[in-house]
Amino acid sequence: PIDAPTTIGEAEELSFQIQTAEGEPVTEFTEAHEKDLHLIVVRSDGTGFRHVHPELDASTGTWSVPWTWEAAGSYRVYADFTPAAGDAEGLTLTRTVEVAGDVTPVTTEVQRTAEVDGFTVTLAGELTAGEPGTLTLSVERGGMPVTALEPYLGAFGHLVALRNGDLAYLHVHPEGSEPEAGETGGPEIGFTAEAPTAGRYLLYLDFQVDGEV
């Protein structure tokens, strides 16, 4: 169950529980990518992507994070986690939240280059349905390769992949060993991903430079 604000611009709280099949809250988790749980939120048209890490109240099993919606629309909320019980594998649970207001859908073209905050990220590699594929993302700033990428969530970058349309969530794994604290890398970051079907996929890369993601 999830409790989330449904209006634009109001600073509130998004909270939820992970429950067993019997309805009991789960309070113990296995750390993955340096966190017990990763919360991903994105609008149905692929915009408004956020990747945050809520706090757990272990006494109630409730996760919570301060939250403000910036635009109306239908949003998918993903909880990516691994229960601590037994030999459980990583799971992803998802719910939809409707935020009231006028919606202006955004349509984007297929592209292999994106620019944000002075950085340019270029994608190389292919996804093939039903087979693992290697994706390499290169980071530049001012036309120069960035070699000062800092460890973030146990790697030099964290990639989320969603299938366009139904927003099916793909598990993506960074290549190479986990970097040590203080180590830097770049400009290339490699990942392995498997697309379940042919189609269009939305990719979101988090990386850290100078202490800022």
N, C-alpha and C positions, 0 to 999 in steps of 0.2 A: 504493500500500500504506500501511496505517496501523497503528501500534502504540499501543494505548491500554489503560490499566488497566481491569479488569473487576470490581472490588470497591468497595464503598462505604466512604468515609471515609479511604482511604489516599492520602497525598500522593505522587503519582508524576509521570510525564511522559507527555504525549500527543505523539507524533511521527509524521511521515508524509513521503512524497516525492510530488511531481508528476512523472510520467514521460511520455516520448514513446511513440508507438506501438511503437517498437523497444525500449522498456524502459530508456531512458537518462534519468537524472534531469535535470529542467529547473532551471537555476540562475539564469536571468535573466528578470526580469519587468518589466512596465510599470506604473508607479504609477497606482492608481485610488482616488479618495477618500482621498488622502494615504497610502495603504499599498500595498505590493506584493501583499498577500494578506489577505483577511478570512476568519476561521474562525467559522462559525455552528454552534451545537450546540443541539438541542432534542429533548425526549422525544416519543415517538409520539403522546401525548395533548396536545401543545402546551405543556407546562410545562417548567420548567428551562432556559429560553432563555438562551444566552450568546453574546456577540459579542466575540471576542478577536483579538489580532494576534500570532501566533507569531514567533519569531526564526528566520532562515534561516542554516544553515551552508552557505555557498556552495561549500565544498570537496567536500561530499557531496550537496548538494541536499536536505538534510533540514531540515524545519521542526519546531520543538518549542516546547512551552509547558508550564509546571507545571500539574498537573491533579489535582483531587479530585472524585469523584462524590459527590453529596449524597443521591441516591435511586436505587433500583434501577429497571430498565426497559430498553426498547429505544430507543436514541438515534440520531438522524440527525446526521451530521457533514458540513458543507458547506464546501468550499474554493472561494472566489470570487476569481478572479484573471485576469490578462491576460498571456499569454506575450510576451516581448520580441521573439521571432523574427518577421520578416516583418511582415505587416499583420494579425496575429491579433486577433480580437475577444475580448471578455470571456467567460470560461468558468466554469461551476460544476460541480465534481465532488463526488459524495456517496458516503458509505459508512455502514453501520449498525454500531453497537457495542452488544452486549448486556451489561448490568450485572446481575450476579447478586443475588438477594434478593427479598423479598416486595414486590409492586407493588400500589399502591393507585391505580387510574386516576382522573384528575380530569376531570370534565365541566363545562364552562362554558357559560353562556347567551350568545346573541348580544347584544352590547352595543356602544354607541358612546361610552361613558365609562369611563375607568379611573383608579384612584387608586393612587399609590405615593409613599411618603416625603414626604407632605404636598402633593404635586402632583396636580392633576386634569387629565387630558387628554381632550379631546372631539373626536370624529371627525365631519367633514362631507364630503359628496360620495358618489359611487357608483362601483362597478366594474361594467362591462358586458362580457360575454364577447366577445372578439375585437376590442374597440375600446379605444383609450387612454382612461383616465378620470382625473379630477383628484380627489385626496384632500387635504383640509385638516385639519390637527390643531392645536387651540388648547390652550395650556398656561396653567393658572391655579395660584395658590398662595394659600390662605387667602381664596378668593373673588375675588382680584384678578388681572388678566391679568399674565403674566410677560413683561416686555420686556427682560430681561437674559439672554436665551439667547446662549450663546457659540458661535463656530464649532467644529464637531466633524466631522472627516473631510470638510472642504471645504464644509460646509453648516451650517445652524442645527439640523439634525436628520438622523438616518439611519434610514430605514425598511426593514424586512425584511417581506416578505409570503410566506406559505406556504399552499398549498391544504390544507384540512382533509382528513384521510384518508390520502392518499399523500404529503403534505408536499412537493408540487412547489414549486420555488423560483422566485419571480418577481423579475425585475429591476425595481427602482424607481428613478426618477431625481428628484432635488430640482429644484424650479422656481426660476428666478431665477439671478442671477450668484453666483459664489462669494464669500462675505464676506471682507473683509480682516481681518488679525490685529488684535485689539482692538475690532473692531466687534461690536455686540450687536443682537439682533433679537427678534422675537416680538410678540404671543403666538402668531401663526399661522405654521405651517410648511406649505408646499405641496409635493405630489409628483405625478408622473405615473406611472401603472401600467397594465398591460394584463393582464386575467385571460384565460387561454386557454379556460376553460370556465365555465359557470354553476356555482354551488356556494357553499360557505362558506370564507372565507379568514381566516387568523390574521395579525394585524398586530402588529409589535413596533417600537416607536419608541425610539431612543437620542437623548438630548439632554443638553446640558451647561450647568450653572449654577454659578457660583462655583468653577469649576475641577473640578467633580465631575460625572461622567456618571451 
